[in-house]
Amino acid sequence: MEISTLSPPYANRTFRFSITDGTAPIEITVLINGRQIYSIDCPDPPCHETIEIPDAIGARLTITAKDARGEFVQQEFTIAASTDNSGFSTA
């Protein structure tokens, strides 16, 4: 089983991740500094999840997944400050 994402989590932004190669159902839990913010049982892998990241710059985001065979994976990220890639100045 594998957890993958195309970008790191940014504060006040949407964060997308997927979990592949597991046996259904897959129990997915997301924590910020040990506090659960999201939980779902994915019935049909691969699992594609989207969550909103709160204003928690520097906090530890932990994703865990456990499948029906008992396989367990975990991945940790540090929540970064949002970046504005629009090319416009806010000054």
N, CA, C and O atoms as a GROMACS GRO file, in nm:
protein
  364
    1MET      N    1   0.085  -0.116   0.000
    1MET     CA    2   0.000   0.000   0.000
    1MET      C    3   0.090   0.123   0.000
    1MET      O    4   0.199   0.122   0.057
    2GLU      N    5   0.043   0.229  -0.066
    2GLU     CA    6   0.124   0.350  -0.079
    2GLU      C    7   0.036   0.474  -0.069
    2GLU      O    8  -0.074   0.478  -0.123
    3ILE      N    9   0.088   0.576   0.001
    3ILE     CA   10   0.023   0.707   0.009
    3ILE      C   11   0.100   0.800  -0.084
    3ILE      O   12   0.223   0.807  -0.076
    4SER      N   13   0.029   0.870  -0.172
    4SER     CA   14   0.098   0.962  -0.263
    4SER      C   15   0.020   1.091  -0.276
    4SER      O   16  -0.101   1.095  -0.258
    5THR      N   17   0.094   1.198  -0.309
    5THR     CA   18   0.036   1.330  -0.330
    5THR      C   19   0.123   1.404  -0.430
    5THR      O   20   0.242   1.374  -0.444
    6LEU      N   21   0.066   1.499  -0.499
    6LEU     CA   22   0.141   1.575  -0.597
    6LEU      C   23   0.205   1.700  -0.539
    6LEU      O   24   0.297   1.757  -0.598
    7SER      N   25   0.156   1.745  -0.422
    7SER     CA   26   0.212   1.865  -0.360
    7SER      C   27   0.198   1.854  -0.209
    7SER      O   28   0.116   1.777  -0.159
    8PRO      N   29   0.280   1.930  -0.136
    8PRO     CA   30   0.269   1.926   0.010
    8PRO      C   31   0.143   1.999   0.057
    8PRO      O   32   0.082   2.073  -0.020
    9PRO      N   33   0.105   1.978   0.183
    9PRO     CA   34  -0.012   2.050   0.234
    9PRO      C   35   0.022   2.194   0.268
    9PRO      O   36   0.123   2.222   0.333
   10TYR      N   37  -0.063   2.287   0.222
   10TYR     CA   38  -0.049   2.429   0.250
   10TYR      C   39  -0.165   2.475   0.337
   10TYR      O   40  -0.279   2.432   0.317
   11ALA      N   41  -0.137   2.562   0.432
   11ALA     CA   42  -0.241   2.617   0.520
   11ALA      C   43  -0.349   2.686   0.436
   11ALA      O   44  -0.319   2.755   0.339
   12ASN      N   45  -0.472   2.666   0.477
   12ASN     CA   46  -0.589   2.728   0.413
   12ASN      C   47  -0.606   2.690   0.266
   12ASN      O   48  -0.659   2.768   0.187
   13ARG      N   49  -0.561   2.573   0.230
   13ARG     CA   50  -0.575   2.524   0.092
   13ARG      C   51  -0.632   2.382   0.093
   13ARG      O   52  -0.635   2.315   0.196
   14THR      N   53  -0.675   2.339  -0.024
   14THR     CA   54  -0.720   2.202  -0.044
   14THR      C   55  -0.597   2.113  -0.061
   14THR      O   56  -0.501   2.150  -0.129
   15PHE      N   57  -0.601   1.996   0.000
   15PHE     CA   58  -0.492   1.898  -0.010
   15PHE      C   59  -0.550   1.768  -0.062
   15PHE      O   60  -0.649   1.717  -0.011
   16ARG      N   61  -0.485   1.714  -0.165
   16ARG     CA   62  -0.531   1.590  -0.226
   16ARG      C   63  -0.425   1.482  -0.210
   16ARG      O   64  -0.305   1.507  -0.224
   17PHE      N   65  -0.472   1.360  -0.180
   17PHE     CA   66  -0.380   1.247  -0.171
   17PHE      C   67  -0.452   1.121  -0.215
   17PHE      O   68  -0.575   1.117  -0.221
   18SER      N   69  -0.375   1.020  -0.246
   18SER     CA   70  -0.434   0.892  -0.286
   18SER      C   71  -0.364   0.778  -0.215
   18SER      O   72  -0.249   0.790  -0.173
   19ILE      N   73  -0.437   0.669  -0.203
   19ILE     CA   74  -0.383   0.546  -0.143
   19ILE      C   75  -0.410   0.435  -0.242
   19ILE      O   76  -0.524   0.411  -0.283
   20THR      N   77  -0.302   0.365  -0.278
   20THR     CA   78  -0.311   0.261  -0.381
   20THR      C   79  -0.262   0.127  -0.326
   20THR      O   80  -0.193   0.120  -0.225
   21ASP      N   81  -0.299   0.023  -0.397
   21ASP     CA   82  -0.250  -0.114  -0.374
   21ASP      C   83  -0.295  -0.176  -0.243
   21ASP      O   84  -0.227  -0.265  -0.191
   22GLY      N   85  -0.406  -0.133  -0.189
   22GLY     CA   86  -0.458  -0.194  -0.068
   22GLY      C   87  -0.580  -0.280  -0.098
   22GLY      O   88  -0.637  -0.274  -0.207
   23THR      N   89  -0.618  -0.360   0.002
   23THR     CA   90  -0.735  -0.446  -0.008
   23THR      C   91  -0.852  -0.380   0.065
   23THR      O   92  -0.839  -0.341   0.181
   24ALA      N   93  -0.964  -0.366  -0.004
   24ALA     CA   94  -1.081  -0.299   0.052
   24ALA      C   95  -1.140  -0.377   0.168
   24ALA      O   96  -1.134  -0.500   0.171
   25PRO      N   97  -1.198  -0.305   0.264
   25PRO     CA   98  -1.199  -0.160   0.276
   25PRO      C   99  -1.069  -0.109   0.338
   25PRO      O  100  -1.001  -0.181   0.411
   26ILE      N  101  -1.036   0.016   0.308
   26ILE     CA  102  -0.917   0.079   0.365
   26ILE      C  103  -0.963   0.188   0.462
   26ILE      O  104  -1.036   0.280   0.424
   27GLU      N  105  -0.918   0.177   0.587
   27GLU     CA  106  -0.949   0.277   0.690
   27GLU      C  107  -0.845   0.389   0.680
   27GLU      O  108  -0.726   0.364   0.697
   28ILE      N  109  -0.890   0.510   0.652
   28ILE     CA  110  -0.801   0.624   0.636
   28ILE      C  111  -0.829   0.725   0.747
   28ILE      O  112  -0.944   0.758   0.776
   29THR      N  113  -0.721   0.773   0.809
   29THR     CA  114  -0.732   0.873   0.914
   29THR      C  115  -0.630   0.982   0.889
   29THR      O  116  -0.516   0.955   0.852
   30VAL      N  117  -0.672   1.108   0.910
   30VAL     CA  118  -0.582   1.222   0.896
   30VAL      C  119  -0.582   1.297   1.029
   30VAL      O  120  -0.687   1.329   1.084
   31LEU      N  121  -0.461   1.325   1.079
   31LEU     CA  122  -0.443   1.396   1.205
   31LEU      C  123  -0.361   1.522   1.184
   31LEU      O  124  -0.274   1.526   1.097
   32ILE      N  125  -0.389   1.625   1.263
   32ILE     CA  126  -0.303   1.742   1.270
   32ILE      C  127  -0.260   1.754   1.415
   32ILE      O  128  -0.341   1.773   1.506
   33ASN      N  129  -0.128   1.743   1.436
   33ASN     CA  130  -0.070   1.743   1.571
   33ASN      C  131  -0.144   1.646   1.664
   33ASN      O  132  -0.171   1.678   1.780
   34GLY      N  133  -0.176   1.528   1.611
   34GLY     CA  134  -0.238   1.423   1.691
   34GLY      C  135  -0.389   1.432   1.703
   34GLY      O  136  -0.450   1.342   1.760
   35ARG      N  137  -0.451   1.538   1.651
   35ARG     CA  138  -0.596   1.554   1.658
   35ARG      C  139  -0.659   1.513   1.526
   35ARG      O  140  -0.622   1.564   1.420
   36GLN      N  141  -0.755   1.421   1.531
   36GLN     CA  142  -0.819   1.372   1.409
   36GLN      C  143  -0.902   1.481   1.344
   36GLN      O  144  -0.984   1.546   1.408
   37ILE      N  145  -0.878   1.500   1.212
   37ILE     CA  146  -0.958   1.598   1.136
   37ILE      C  147  -1.038   1.531   1.025
   37ILE      O  148  -1.126   1.594   0.966
   38TYR      N  149  -1.008   1.403   0.995
   38TYR     CA  150  -1.075   1.336   0.883
   38TYR      C  151  -1.061   1.186   0.902
   38TYR      O  152  -0.957   1.137   0.944
   39SER      N  153  -1.167   1.114   0.870
   39SER     CA  154  -1.164   0.968   0.876
   39SER      C  155  -1.267   0.913   0.778
   39SER      O  156  -1.378   0.966   0.766
   40ILE      N  157  -1.229   0.807   0.707
   40ILE     CA  158  -1.320   0.746   0.610
   40ILE      C  159  -1.280   0.600   0.588
   40ILE      O  160  -1.162   0.566   0.599
   41ASP      N  161  -1.376   0.517   0.557
   41ASP     CA  162  -1.351   0.381   0.512
   41ASP      C  163  -1.370   0.380   0.362
   41ASP      O  164  -1.482   0.395   0.312
   42CYS      N  165  -1.261   0.364   0.289
   42CYS     CA  166  -1.266   0.364   0.143
   42CYS      C  167  -1.305   0.224   0.094
   42CYS      O  168  -1.231   0.129   0.118
   43PRO      N  169  -1.420   0.210   0.026
   43PRO     CA  170  -1.468   0.079  -0.014
   43PRO      C  171  -1.412   0.027  -0.146
   43PRO      O  172  -1.425  -0.091  -0.177
   44ASP      N  173  -1.348   0.116  -0.224
   44ASP     CA  174  -1.310   0.077  -0.360
   44ASP      C  175  -1.176   0.139  -0.401
   44ASP      O  176  -1.175   0.238  -0.475
   45PRO      N  177  -1.064   0.083  -0.353
   45PRO     CA  178  -0.933   0.140  -0.389
   45PRO      C  179  -0.909   0.136  -0.539
   45PRO      O  180  -0.963   0.047  -0.606
   46PRO      N  181  -0.831   0.227  -0.595
   46PRO     CA  182  -0.752   0.328  -0.523
   46PRO      C  183  -0.841   0.436  -0.465
   46PRO      O  184  -0.945   0.470  -0.520
   47CYS      N  185  -0.797   0.491  -0.352
   47CYS     CA  186  -0.872   0.591  -0.279
   47CYS      C  187  -0.816   0.729  -0.310
   47CYS      O  188  -0.696   0.752  -0.297
   48HIS      N  189  -0.901   0.820  -0.352
   48HIS     CA  190  -0.862   0.957  -0.385
   48HIS      C  191  -0.936   1.049  -0.289
   48HIS      O  192  -1.058   1.061  -0.294
   49GLU      N  193  -0.860   1.114  -0.201
   49GLU     CA  194  -0.920   1.195  -0.096
   49GLU      C  195  -0.883   1.342  -0.113
   49GLU      O  196  -0.775   1.375  -0.161
   50THR      N  197  -0.974   1.429  -0.072
   50THR     CA  198  -0.953   1.573  -0.074
   50THR      C  199  -0.996   1.629   0.060
   50THR      O  200  -1.109   1.605   0.105
   51ILE      N  201  -0.906   1.703   0.125
   51ILE     CA  202  -0.939   1.764   0.254
   51ILE      C  203  -0.898   1.911   0.252
   51ILE      O  204  -0.811   1.952   0.174
   52GLU      N  205  -0.960   1.989   0.338
   52GLU     CA  206  -0.923   2.130   0.356
   52GLU      C  207  -0.826   2.139   0.472
   52GLU      O  208  -0.852   2.088   0.581
   53ILE      N  209  -0.713   2.204   0.448
   53ILE     CA  210  -0.612   2.222   0.552
   53ILE      C  211  -0.641   2.354   0.624
   53ILE      O  212  -0.654   2.458   0.559
   54PRO      N  213  -0.650   2.351   0.757
   54PRO     CA  214  -0.676   2.476   0.831
   54PRO      C  215  -0.549   2.562   0.839
   54PRO      O  216  -0.443   2.523   0.791
   55ASP      N  217  -0.564   2.679   0.899
   55ASP     CA  218  -0.451   2.770   0.919
   55ASP      C  219  -0.365   2.713   1.032
   55ASP      O  220  -0.381   2.750   1.148
   56ALA      N  221  -0.275   2.623   0.997
   56ALA     CA  222  -0.193   2.552   1.095
   56ALA      C  223  -0.048   2.542   1.046
   56ALA      O  224   0.009   2.433   1.043
   57ILE      N  225   0.010   2.655   1.009
   57ILE     CA  226   0.146   2.657   0.955
   57ILE      C  227   0.242   2.596   1.056
   57ILE      O  228   0.242   2.633   1.174
   58GLY      N  229   0.324   2.504   1.009
   58GLY     CA  230   0.423   2.438   1.094
   58GLY      C  231   0.372   2.315   1.167
   58GLY      O  232   0.451   2.243   1.227
   59ALA      N  233   0.242   2.290   1.162
   59ALA     CA  234   0.185   2.173   1.229
   59ALA      C  235   0.220   2.045   1.154
   59ALA      O  236   0.254   2.048   1.036
   60ARG      N  237   0.211   1.933   1.224
   60ARG     CA  238   0.240   1.802   1.166
   60ARG      C  239   0.109   1.738   1.118
   60ARG      O  240   0.017   1.714   1.196
   61LEU      N  241   0.101   1.709   0.988
   61LEU     CA  242  -0.012   1.639   0.927
   61LEU      C  243   0.027   1.494   0.910
   61LEU      O  244   0.130   1.464   0.848
   62THR      N  245  -0.052   1.403   0.965
   62THR     CA  246  -0.024   1.260   0.957
   62THR      C  247  -0.139   1.189   0.887
   62THR      O  248  -0.255   1.205   0.926
   63ILE      N  249  -0.106   1.112   0.785
   63ILE     CA  250  -0.205   1.028   0.716
   63ILE      C  251  -0.173   0.884   0.749
   63ILE      O  252  -0.059   0.840   0.734
   64THR      N  253  -0.274   0.809   0.794
   64THR     CA  254  -0.257   0.666   0.817
   64THR      C  255  -0.362   0.590   0.737
   64THR      O  256  -0.472   0.639   0.713
   65ALA      N  257  -0.324   0.470   0.696
   65ALA     CA  258  -0.417   0.384   0.623
   65ALA      C  259  -0.393   0.239   0.664
   65ALA      O  260  -0.279   0.194   0.676
   66LYS      N  261  -0.503   0.168   0.687
   66LYS     CA  262  -0.496   0.026   0.722
   66LYS      C  263  -0.597  -0.048   0.636
   66LYS      O  264  -0.715  -0.012   0.633
   67ASP      N  265  -0.550  -0.151   0.566
   67ASP     CA  266  -0.642  -0.223   0.477
   67ASP      C  267  -0.697  -0.349   0.544
   67ASP      O  268  -0.663  -0.380   0.658
   68ALA      N  269  -0.782  -0.422   0.471
   68ALA     CA  270  -0.851  -0.540   0.523
   68ALA      C  271  -0.755  -0.652   0.561
   68ALA      O  272  -0.789  -0.737   0.644
   69ARG      N  273  -0.635  -0.654   0.502
   69ARG     CA  274  -0.536  -0.757   0.537
   69ARG      C  275  -0.451  -0.718   0.657
   69ARG      O  276  -0.368  -0.796   0.703
   70GLY      N  277  -0.472  -0.596   0.708
   70GLY     CA  278  -0.396  -0.549   0.823
   70GLY      C  279  -0.270  -0.473   0.786
   70GLY      O  280  -0.194  -0.432   0.875
   71GLU      N  281  -0.246  -0.453   0.656
   71GLU     CA  282  -0.129  -0.374   0.614
   71GLU      C  283  -0.152  -0.229   0.657
   71GLU      O  284  -0.262  -0.175   0.642
   72PHE      N  285  -0.046  -0.167   0.709
   72PHE     CA  286  -0.055  -0.032   0.763
   72PHE      C  287   0.054   0.056   0.702
   72PHE      O  288   0.170   0.016   0.694
   73VAL      N  289   0.016   0.177   0.658
   73VAL     CA  290   0.113   0.275   0.610
   73VAL      C  291   0.082   0.409   0.677
   73VAL      O  292  -0.031   0.438   0.715
   74GLN      N  293   0.188   0.489   0.689
   74GLN     CA  294   0.174   0.621   0.750
   74GLN      C  295   0.270   0.716   0.680
   74GLN      O  296   0.382   0.678   0.645
   75GLN      N  297   0.225   0.840   0.661
   75GLN     CA  298   0.312   0.942   0.604
   75GLN      C  299   0.287   1.073   0.678
   75GLN      O  300   0.173   1.108   0.707
   76GLU      N  301   0.396   1.144   0.708
   76GLU     CA  302   0.386   1.271   0.778
   76GLU      C  303   0.435   1.385   0.691
   76GLU      O  304   0.527   1.370   0.610
   77PHE      N  305   0.372   1.501   0.710
   77PHE     CA  306   0.406   1.623   0.638
   77PHE      C  307   0.408   1.739   0.738
   77PHE      O  308   0.346   1.730   0.844
   78THR      N  309   0.478   1.845   0.705
   78THR     CA  310   0.468   1.970   0.779
   78THR      C  311   0.385   2.066   0.695
   78THR      O  312   0.413   2.086   0.577
   79ILE      N  313   0.284   2.125   0.757
   79ILE     CA  314   0.197   2.217   0.685
   79ILE      C  315   0.274   2.347   0.659
   79ILE      O  316   0.326   2.410   0.752
   80ALA      N  317   0.280   2.385   0.533
   80ALA     CA  318   0.355   2.504   0.491
   80ALA      C  319   0.263   2.624   0.477
   80ALA      O  320   0.141   2.610   0.470
   81ALA      N  321   0.324   2.742   0.473
   81ALA     CA  322   0.248   2.864   0.448
   81ALA      C  323   0.198   2.862   0.305
   81ALA      O  324   0.267   2.814   0.215
   82SER      N  325   0.079   2.912   0.283
   82SER     CA  326   0.023   2.919   0.148
   82SER      C  327   0.108   3.010   0.061
   82SER      O  328   0.161   3.111   0.107
   83THR      N  329   0.120   2.972  -0.064
   83THR     CA  330   0.192   3.056  -0.159
   83THR      C  331   0.093   3.105  -0.264
   83THR      O  332   0.000   3.033  -0.300
   84ASP      N  333   0.113   3.225  -0.311
   84ASP     CA  334   0.028   3.282  -0.414
   84ASP      C  335   0.105   3.280  -0.545
   84ASP      O  336   0.198   3.358  -0.564
   85ASN      N  337   0.067   3.191  -0.633
   85ASN     CA  338   0.138   3.176  -0.761
   85ASN      C  339   0.069   3.250  -0.874
   85ASN      O  340   0.093   3.220  -0.991
   86SER      N  341  -0.016   3.346  -0.841
   86SER     CA  342  -0.093   3.414  -0.945
   86SER      C  343  -0.010   3.514  -1.024
   86SER      O  344  -0.046   3.551  -1.136
   87GLY      N  345   0.102   3.558  -0.966
   87GLY     CA  346   0.184   3.657  -1.034
   87GLY      C  347   0.143   3.799  -1.004
   87GLY      O  348   0.204   3.893  -1.054
   88PHE      N  349   0.039   3.818  -0.923
   88PHE     CA  350  -0.007   3.953  -0.888
   88PHE      C  351   0.042   3.990  -0.750
   88PHE      O  352   0.046   3.905  -0.661
   89SER      N  353   0.077   4.114  -0.732
   89SER     CA  354   0.121   4.164  -0.603
   89SER      C  355   0.000   4.206  -0.521
   89SER      O  356  -0.097   4.260  -0.574
   90THR      N  357   0.007   4.179  -0.390
   90THR     CA  358  -0.102   4.221  -0.302
   90THR      C  359  -0.068   4.352  -0.234
   90THR      O  360  -0.147   4.401  -0.153
   91ALA      N  361   0.047   4.411  -0.267
   91ALA     CA  362   0.088   4.538  -0.204
   91ALA      C  363   0.024   4.656  -0.274
   91ALA      O  364   0.047   4.771  -0.235
   0.00000   0.00000   0.00000
